[in-house]
Amino acid sequence: MRKGIFVAVIMICCASVSWAHISLIKDYHVDKTRQDVVIKTEKVSGNIYVLFGQGGNIGVSSGKDGILMIDDQFERIADKIKASLKELGSERPRFLFNTHWHGDHTGGNPIFGKDSIILAHNNVRKRLSTAQTVMGNNIQPIAAIGLPLITYNEGLSIHFNGEEVRAVHFPSGHTDGDTVIFFTGSNVVHLGDDFFAGRFPFVDLNSGGSVAGLIKNIGELVKQIPSDAKLIPGHGAVSTLNDLKTYHQTLIETTDIVRQAMQKNKSLEEIKKAGFPEKYKEWGTGFIKADRWIETIYNSYSVSMNNTKK
């Protein structure tokens, strides 16, 4: 696991205050108007569970110290999430990590922030507290009750339910505020949206993300994560280290295809028309289609190339 200064957090309780609605991202991953959302709970290993619902996968540590949760999907399904958490011990998490700022991972913050201590990277609080733009959609600041109460730069640790829960910041990948959570005793890692299992990822260039940074970060994680660990992706099924290695290799190979075309002065439309080889077809069946992934790579490396020329 990456070196860094990790601060032990004193377990405290958060006072209840009023909250307001957080604006969610239109057409981002899911149809947020659906009313038939079912929360599915799956045990991962040790104290750790994952909740699948609508939006980013929720990680849960359940034990004698209570509930610690990673991400909280959308505000409007908070009651369903609470019902699932109650079956694991309590509907009120003591701690809530946000792996990054996007609304399908932080939408429930105004609800859970009344009872939980929210923790995240410094940039998550900055982006949640100011207006943002994602995919052309204007996102308004979150209510104060939904902002992270504790923030960090490199990372921190909480000693909870008999194990060290280690939060580590990986910069400039999916966004500029990404956190990966290591459950060191249960041998589980929650990677947030740095990892889209079996699918092309969304890299938010407007939020400080970069394709090169994501590839670098996944490469570092492949070296750090134990071979027998279980991985919770931001989206997709519980995975293995081999799955992460395949994902990493796919990012490298598809990025190389686009960059080689760019070096031949191919336009974005020409690269999209050529597409990827057939073996990558399945990777483009998720939220990010092949065309959008090509465009993301093209735009990400166009920025870096322009900066190099300056």
Phi, psi and omega in degrees: 000147189296145179290151177168168180268120182247129185259127176287132184260130177285129183284115181231172180250145185259131180290150179276134174221174182289161182221163177228168184289136174267135176289132180258160186278120181296132177060024181264106181070317192218166170272104187285356179273351182299140181252356187257029183291131176244129178269122179254130180256132179227129176285134181262300178185147177057236181272002195256136178232162172233139176251123175258129179212256179224110185112200184293147180298135180263126174265144182222130168255124182235130180183200186295335179273352180115209184247132169241131186238147175244115180067159188215019173056235188246149181301319188290345177250016181301323180296323178291322177295317179300320180298321178290321178295322180300324178294338178266357177143319181197143178276357182243097178297142175284325180228146178223117175268138167256121181287338174190186192268346188303147188296337178279001176239343184235003184301332180274358183307316181297336177276306185287337179294345178290333184236345187245151171274118181267132180235143178192171174295155181308319184290336176293313178298318180300316183285324178291335184266359179227159179295139182228166176230127177228123179052038178083359180262131178275124183249123181279157179301149177282156175296151185304325181296338181266001180279147175303134179274326178241129178234165183211165178261299180266323180160180176199171178232144170241132177263108195212136179052041172080012179211161174277125175257108189254121177259127182233130178276131173243114191280151168051049176248259173295314173219192176265009182231026187287138174235137171251134184252123178255118171268096195291329179277320181281348179062049179232142178232128174259118187260001182055209185276011166294339184231111169257108188296116175071013183222157174296142183272162168267119175250115185273091183295329179286345179250028175083009177279162175205148180293316179299319179294320179297315179299317179297314182296317179295323177299319177295318180295322177303323180285329187271328188281132178301148186298333183258011180289154173256137187245132173259113177280167174295326179216134180113180186284158173306135192233180179242173176297324177298323176297320179293322177297318178296317177301314180299315181296322178295319177299316180297311185294315182290325176295319178299322179300313181291317182295322178296321177293321178298320179295340177266012179064029174288143177282165178301316181296323177295321180291319177297318181296322178290324178066196179253160173302159184305327185296345180261007185302314183296330181295338181261019181262004179263209181299319180261111178281169183302317181300317181291323178294319176300315180296321179297314178299313182302310182293321181296315182279338174295320178297313182294323178293319178294323178293325180294325182288338184287000000 
